[in-house]
Amino acid sequence: MHKVNYAANFPLWQSPQLSLRCNLQWRSFAKVAVLFNAQDKALLGAQCAALSQAGISAEQLWPVARASGSDGRLAELQTHCMVLSEAQRQGWNNVLLFDADFQLVQDERVFAQANRIFASLNRLDWHALLLGGHYQHSSPLLTLPGIARVHHAVSAAAYAVNASYYPVLLNAYHRAIEHAASLNDIWPLLMGKHCWLAVNPGLVSWRDNSPKPFPTCRPAGRERSFRFA
């Protein structure tokens, strides 16, 4: 069992000032869990500083050290289970998981579009919302530009989970751990049954000084068959 800490001591980081004239409306999310490697607190400091500059309040930010272990797929699932279990225990109406290895795209048009989507979340019947990832199969929602229904996607850069979906996703993740599956194995099965939405184009990019968001599509690899979702 991993102890969940709400506070973490990380070095103050003077990140570059954002050139954008608008912040993101993060009030739609109860908590923003920033996932980081315990040995890389400098990166955590940079990420928290950047997210704060983009409008996330200190009360919303929740640094979460990733589970450790030789099996990266298992550790990833365990980390996401930790976050969802605590969100369920606390009764949060949703939680956003944000990987510290990624960064926000610096594009005012994308920000403005994301703000419209965030403001509409309480009127949508959604289970999960991807802020970035490889969307391999999706269909746009005509009623809300910039958002798509996702049927197949991989790479968990940042995604929000609605409270009603906590038990479903936790059960699927626990079963995936039992079957030595990965997050990318289980996601397509869930997306085919439930309402997974995505901001399109993505709101996050790799932390490599590249301003480009994730591509909206990517050739699909060979799929494995599981029956536990």
Disulfide bonds with the S-S distance in Angstrom:
none
